[in-house]
Amino acid sequence: MNTTAEIVKNTVPSELIDHNLVAVEGEDMADGMIRYELRPAKKRDGSVVDGVHNAWIIFNNPAQYNSYTTDMVKATILAFRRASVDRSVNAVVFTAVGDKAFCTGGNTKEYAEYYAGNPQEYRQYMRLFNDMVSAILGCDKPVICRVNGMRIGGGQEIGMACDFTVAHDLCNFGQAGPKHGSAAIGGATDFLPVMIGCEQAMISGTLCEPFSAHKAARLGIIGDVVPSLKINGEFVANPTVNTDTFLDQYGRIIHGEFKQGEEFKAGRAKMKEGEIDLSLLDEKVEALCAKLIETFPECMTKSLEELRKPKLEAWNRNKEDARDWLALNMMNEARTGFRAFNEGNKETGREISFTELRQALAQGMPWTEEFIESLMPGK
């Protein structure tokens, strides 16, 4: 009897049809700000599976905390399409370079300097953003978000569009909308109520207070969390977070609030004694990819399609209305908030005086150029 390899060799057509929309070659896209890598897939024992890969889609904009520019959004859409139709791909790992940020959302410099006050242009940008989220939700392969640092704002939204999330425990999660002139309607208001319930979704989507990876695991936004801080050669839990209560045999931390005052400062000082090592994060990601290999691929794709439906239905129901509102909002609050973040600094802060804004609006103040300018940090 012929082996499987011999049967494949004698049966597979010599030339296969390419189902990509456009020809994409090489590992660097968007001038190197998106990296696309095919890495050898491995079994649970660590041995390489010949001819099978995991596609790594990597944001490479660490100087701006891996925020995505318009070109990066376009490249990400193509990258997910590329991974989706690649017959050799087992799973997609969506991540970023460095250990500070997975993604902090849209590029505020580009927002402030090009899109602010330009709603018709921002509306076209939001078409691309919508397509990026839809590309993640529609990928035929399981998508793992490897969170290597902050996952904030739009970064949180594209992260929640993924199927699985593994993070190291120095990461922060959350939204930024109402603090910076927007609303978290690029996916968060769709996904959060489904994933963590209405009350916690309300807290995250309106108050915009970042929370720890441990709390994210407790809430159910991420599937696994590992330590990354190494002191004297040993991994230790995030010292700025209370991590003293666990869930029985699973070992999942259910207490993940940031410490307060002096305790928090002491934790920050402790962090300076060590170094960040993401090896455990990579081990977790590889282990998850290895588990995914041991499934029928078409059954996996169908399971993904069905399990994504609660997120996908909410997303498709709201994305166009959200796009229209976000475009128009670029004329006032977003225009002000993104400029404040872009023009501010550590000394002046990156937010406007919200009390002065509300006092002026209470008197019927229109959004004039002079008024917006007066709200900038340091004015």
C-alpha positions, 0 to 999 in steps of 0.5 A: 500500500502506498504511503500518504506522501506517495498518494499526495505526490501522485494525485495533487495537480502540478499547478494550484490556483492562487486565491489571493486578491493581489500578488503579495510577496516577501515578508515586509509590507507597508515599508516594513511596518507590517511583517509577515512570516511563515514559521514552521509548525510544530507538534506538541513534542516540539518536532517540526511538521514539514510543509505546515506553517504558522503565519505570524502577522507582526506590527512593527511600529514600536516608536509609536507603540505599534499604533497602526497607520493607514498603510499598516491597516491596508497591509494587515487586510492583505496579510490576513487574506494571505494567511487565510488562503494559504493551504500550508497555514495551521494558525495565525499569530497576530502580534507586534515587536518589542515588549511595550505594546501590542497596539495602542490603536490608530496612529494619533499623529496621522489622526491629528495632522491629516484626518482631524477636521477632514471627515470625508477622508476619515470616513474612507479610513474607517472603511479600511479599519472596518475591513481589517476587523472583518478580515480577522473575524473572517479568517479561515484559520484560527487567530491567536493574539499574542499580546506582548504589551499594552492592548489599548483602544483600537488595539484592544478592538482588533485583539478582541476580534481574534479567536484566542489571546495569550498575554504576559502579565505586565500587559495592560488592556482597555479603551481610550475613546471618551478620554481622547475624543472618540467612542469605542465603536470600532468593535469594543461596544460590539464585543465587550458585552458579548465577552464580559457582560454589560456592566463590565463592558460599561466600565471599560467602554466609558471610564477608560481605566486600564486593567491588568492582564490578570483581570483580563483573564478573570473577565474572560477577555484573554485565555491565558496569562504568563509571567514575563518579569525575571528577577535573579533568574526567576520569573515573578508575577507582576509586582504592581498587581495583587495576584494572591487568589487563584481558581482551583485546579486551573491556576487562573488568577482571579484577583488582578487589580492594580495596587494603590499608592505606595504599594504600586510605587514599590511594585514599579521599583521592583520591576526595575530590578529585573528584565523582561523575558517573553520566552514563556509567552512564546511557549504558550503560543507554540503550545496552542498552535500545536493543539490546533494542528491536531484537528480536522482543518475544515471542521476547525474552520466551521467551528470558528465560523459558528463560534464567532457569530455573536461577535460577528453579528454585532459587528456587522449590525453596527459597523456602518453606523459607527463609521458614519458617526466617527467620521462626523465626530472628526469635526469637533471632539475627535479633532480636539482630543487627537490634537491634544494627545499629539501636541501634549507631552509629559509636562502638559499632559495629553488631555484637555481640561474636561471641566472647562469644556463642559462649562463652556458647552453648558453656556452654549459655546460653539466649536470654533477654531479659537475654542478648540485651540484654547482647549489644547494642553498647556494653554 
